[in-house]
């Protein structure tokens, strides 16, 4: 006879089968019920209804409503199959022999698994001589955890599916909105360019404007699918897109940005392949493969829909004109002493002659474009590193000055007050604050002050605005300190060393670079990059290659490059402060000419407006003054009337002041002085028309410092006083 406990269990099983059938009829359509449904629909919470049975509670196991739970929660290992059996039989006690029979497995194998995983099972009685097994609390928890994990994954799948449908719907919406924006905003067509006005797009549909800002590549892809043979340019971009080159980060990738920078190199224009059409020899299918200039190697199709692999015939190429350039941060825009650079690429109409002029090395430009990632290869193997390149869409020339509109009323009042003091007292009010750590040298400081007052050179104007000044003499007499002080108060100035410059040199050079599609690019030197003042130290060590170009830049305000199929003329907009030491270390006062004591040719010397010879000779009064000034500097007791920040603002304001007029009266004065000086014999350089140009330049500067609308006789006197202490030596011209 059967054991009573076993009979009770069988009765419970029959009762549960009845409940299971009722639940199935209630919740599942008849035509969807299968044999497996009865094994998977029941909740384990309903399995135990008779408290008299010695069966562990299973109320914590989660409900399951479909057969795929069994496939997802249990694998095909024997242990999983045993767990699945107990789950589908509502944790009904069973012997290993009976379980093996139902599962079609070997009894010994099942016993081995049960013995190995003892903690998952418990015996609840015997059937004959055999133990009855069922899941322990640990086993039930294992099933519960598996089902919970499965249900969580199913929920995630469903969420992903819904998100995909949502994105797909949003994609359709944004495509429709973008197409409508093209129709409503009516972008202008100029040549092959389609000008999209960002402000109009934002006004029509802010979502499309957000797409432009957040995913410019996607926006252009949608627009390009709607138009043929036009290149999209986005204009009137918000100021929020302005960014310094040094601040570019990965968050800017594939987005439109706007940068201001100085062109530091310029490559030749060459075609680049953007698409190639391949034909399958087997079926004739045309396969279009986009090409990526950032990688360089030609991409070919791997297989065709007909099954063919390799040996496809190239039948057509799509090409664009391209040129690679480099931009660097403007020194006025960053506190970083080492200006950061970024590579850029120009396509299509930006490569025509009119636009290429804007990218002349040394020019300051504002560019908008899309930032792209460029993989870095080592031995033709792609590495984990990337760099970036800016695909320029639009460009405009800029002339960066300190914005005087941002000056405070106090600044303007102080500037005007200083100009009035200069008008009444000459340069003395500002001389005390100009390189205060250097004792003496009033004439040299005065010449430098006048040099800083004039605007940049204008290539459309035949006469230079900026003066060129040369300081030559013994070492250790503060020549370099004067130059560096000018550098510190003049945005757009540069310091270069004659013997220590890079391979580019002081002027410019053409170098071969792999990144420029195997071509050449122009790399400008410091003379072109210096927009206001070039401080050229150790000028006596200048390379022979730079000397002819330096002469051209000083006289013609440009440097010509004609090499490697590159023909450009780069503008020189700044003046120069040359600093040189004697060939033999110290100045030898033995009657030798300056040219003999310095490694500087006569044609270059003739291009300087004023040359000051600085000698280190013993003078007790001067020596004590120098020592006193140096000690004050070390003790921190130098108290100039005007600090560097104010002087920077002052000269920026004066440079933008309108050019003073030369009246008829002053014109006669210039003629009289020039003719008189020509008659006077002097021990310096011969007086010629170059002297007159320097004379006029300095007089104009003097009038601007006073903020005068016209040149006055006091300006001529100041200019002659400075020139009389230079190479011209005309101090006795009044006699």
Buried (B, 14 or more C-beta within 10 A) or exposed (E): EEEEBBEBBEEBEEEBEEEBEEBBEEEBEEEEBEEEBBBBBBBBEBBBEEEEEEBBBBEEBBEBBBBEBBEBBBEEEBBBBBBBBBBBBBBBBBBBBBBBEEBEBEBEEBBEBBEEBEEBBBBBBEBEEBBBBBBBBEBBBBBBEBBEEBBEEBEEEEEEEEEEEEEEEEEEEBBEBBBEBBEEBEBEEEEEBBBBBBEBBBEBBEBBBEBBBEBBBBBBEBBEEEEEEBBBBBBEBEEEBBBBBBBBEEEBBEBBBBBBBBBBBBBBBBEBBBBBBBBBEEEEBEBEBEBBBBEBEEBEBEEBEEEBEEEBEEEEEEEBBBBBBBBBBBBBBBEEEEBBBBBBBBBBBBBEEEBBEBBBBBBBBBBBBBBBEBEEEEEEEEEEEBEBBBBBBBBEEBEBBBEBEEBEEEBEEBBEEBBEBBBEEBBEBBBEBBBBBBBBBBBBBBBBBBBBBBBBBEEEEEEBBBBBBBBBBBEEBBBBEBBBBBBEBBBBBBBBBBEEBEEBBBBBBBEEBEBBBEBBBBBBBBBBBBBBBBBBBBBBBBBEEBBBBBBBBBBBBBBBBEEBEBEBBBBBBBBBBBBBBBEEEBBEEEEEEBEEBBBBBEEBBBBBBBBBBBEEEEEEEEEEEBEEBBEBEEEEEEEBEBEEEBBBBBBBBBBEBEEBEBEEEBEEBBEEBBEEBBEBEBEBBEBEEBBBBBBBBBBBBBBBBBBBEEBBEBBBBBBBBBBBBBBBBBBEBEE
